[in-house]
Amino acid sequence: MVKRKISEQDIVDAICLYTADKRQISPHAVEVELLYDDDYGFSAETFIEGRKQILITQNIIEAIRLWLDQVLNEDPFSGIELLLDDSEGIIALIK
């Protein structure tokens, strides 16, 4: 049973929060581009002051867990599944 669907924008926001927390900067200083590749799966490119960092699927899930905990005050250890949706882009299903 799916408890919640997380939009692509919320995933981007979660990655901004996660990256800002790790780097001790403002989330507004982080730019994010979500990616999907048939061979490598989900990833994200983050840009901070012109520097690029690649986040793998596990980092994205960690970011969503942090966002669930800090922003929504929900259980961060729920099952999280990333999906590529034709109309909505990259989304997450929380179980």
Kinemage of the C-alpha trace (Angstrom):
@kinemage 1
@onewidth
@group {chain A} dominant
@subgroup {mainchain}
@vectorlist {calphas} color= white
{ca met a 1} P 0.000 0.000 0.000
{ca val a 2} L 1.448 3.350 -1.063
{ca lys a 3} L 1.331 5.959 1.675
{ca arg a 4} L 2.521 8.987 -0.272
{ca lys a 5} L 3.794 10.027 -3.703
{ca ile a 6} L 6.693 12.487 -3.714
{ca ser a 7} L 6.874 14.797 -6.736
{ca glu a 8} L 9.983 15.549 -8.749
{ca gln a 9} L 10.111 19.083 -7.286
{ca asp a 10} L 9.961 17.697 -3.739
{ca ile a 11} L 12.823 15.316 -4.569
{ca val a 12} L 14.849 18.279 -5.842
{ca asp a 13} L 14.028 20.191 -2.652
{ca ala a 14} L 15.081 17.177 -0.578
{ca ile a 15} L 18.427 16.998 -2.403
{ca cys a 16} L 18.981 20.734 -1.871
{ca leu a 17} L 18.318 20.309 1.858
{ca tyr a 18} L 20.535 17.195 2.056
{ca thr a 19} L 23.437 18.801 0.179
{ca ala a 20} L 23.161 22.042 2.161
{ca asp a 21} L 23.178 20.080 5.410
{ca lys a 22} L 26.324 18.177 4.384
{ca arg a 23} L 28.140 21.316 3.190
{ca gln a 24} L 26.839 23.745 5.839
{ca ile a 25} L 25.433 26.149 3.243
{ca ser a 26} L 21.997 27.496 2.359
{ca pro a 27} L 19.720 25.129 0.397
{ca his a 28} L 19.153 28.048 -1.994
{ca ala a 29} L 22.824 27.819 -3.027
{ca val a 30} L 22.296 24.336 -4.494
{ca glu a 31} L 21.104 23.611 -8.027
{ca val a 32} L 19.917 20.103 -8.868
{ca glu a 33} L 19.273 18.144 -12.033
{ca leu a 34} L 17.697 14.693 -11.700
{ca leu a 35} L 18.804 12.044 -14.184
{ca tyr a 36} L 17.833 8.536 -15.225
{ca asp a 37} L 19.951 6.181 -17.308
{ca asp a 38} L 18.896 2.687 -18.416
{ca asp a 39} L 22.299 1.289 -17.432
{ca tyr a 40} L 22.996 3.204 -14.206
{ca gly a 41} L 19.535 4.031 -12.871
{ca phe a 42} L 18.737 7.213 -10.968
{ca ser a 43} L 21.246 9.923 -10.154
{ca ala a 44} L 21.401 13.660 -9.579
{ca glu a 45} L 23.896 16.343 -10.478
{ca thr a 46} L 24.266 19.084 -7.907
{ca phe a 47} L 25.935 22.394 -8.647
{ca ile a 48} L 27.347 24.591 -5.885
{ca glu a 49} L 29.325 27.694 -6.806
{ca gly a 50} L 30.141 26.231 -10.209
{ca arg a 51} L 31.268 22.846 -8.869
{ca lys a 52} L 29.457 19.682 -9.872
{ca gln a 53} L 28.841 16.641 -7.680
{ca ile a 54} L 27.073 13.440 -8.717
{ca leu a 55} L 24.703 11.753 -6.279
{ca ile a 56} L 23.779 8.105 -6.772
{ca thr a 57} L 20.427 6.473 -6.027
{ca gln a 58} L 21.330 5.769 -2.400
{ca asn a 59} L 22.197 9.449 -1.825
{ca ile a 60} L 18.838 10.477 -3.289
{ca ile a 61} L 17.039 8.102 -0.935
{ca glu a 62} L 19.049 9.474 2.010
{ca ala a 63} L 17.996 12.973 0.943
{ca ile a 64} L 14.338 11.959 0.820
{ca arg a 65} L 14.674 10.366 4.284
{ca leu a 66} L 16.120 13.618 5.679
{ca trp a 67} L 13.327 15.615 4.025
{ca leu a 68} L 10.627 13.273 5.382
{ca asp a 69} L 12.057 13.648 8.880
{ca gln a 70} L 12.849 17.369 8.955
{ca val a 71} L 10.157 18.871 6.714
{ca leu a 72} L 7.181 16.528 6.995
{ca asn a 73} L 7.907 15.065 10.444
{ca glu a 74} L 7.183 11.592 9.094
{ca asp a 75} L 8.912 8.251 9.556
{ca pro a 76} L 12.140 8.508 7.536
{ca phe a 77} L 12.584 4.727 7.495
{ca ser a 78} L 9.553 3.931 5.375
{ca gly a 79} L 10.189 2.063 2.152
{ca ile a 80} L 11.162 4.464 -0.656
{ca glu a 81} L 11.017 3.524 -4.328
{ca leu a 82} L 12.163 5.843 -7.119
{ca leu a 83} L 10.223 5.644 -10.377
{ca leu a 84} L 10.428 7.232 -13.807
{ca asp a 85} L 6.943 8.393 -14.786
{ca asp a 86} L 6.194 9.458 -18.376
{ca ser a 87} L 4.105 12.455 -17.337
{ca glu a 88} L 5.510 13.394 -13.906
{ca gly a 89} L 9.220 12.731 -14.371
{ca ile a 90} L 11.161 11.164 -11.524
{ca ile a 91} L 8.958 10.509 -8.499
{ca ala a 92} L 9.222 8.539 -5.273
{ca leu a 93} L 6.662 6.269 -3.688
{ca ile a 94} L 6.727 6.018 0.090
{ca lys a 95} L 5.313 2.774 1.481
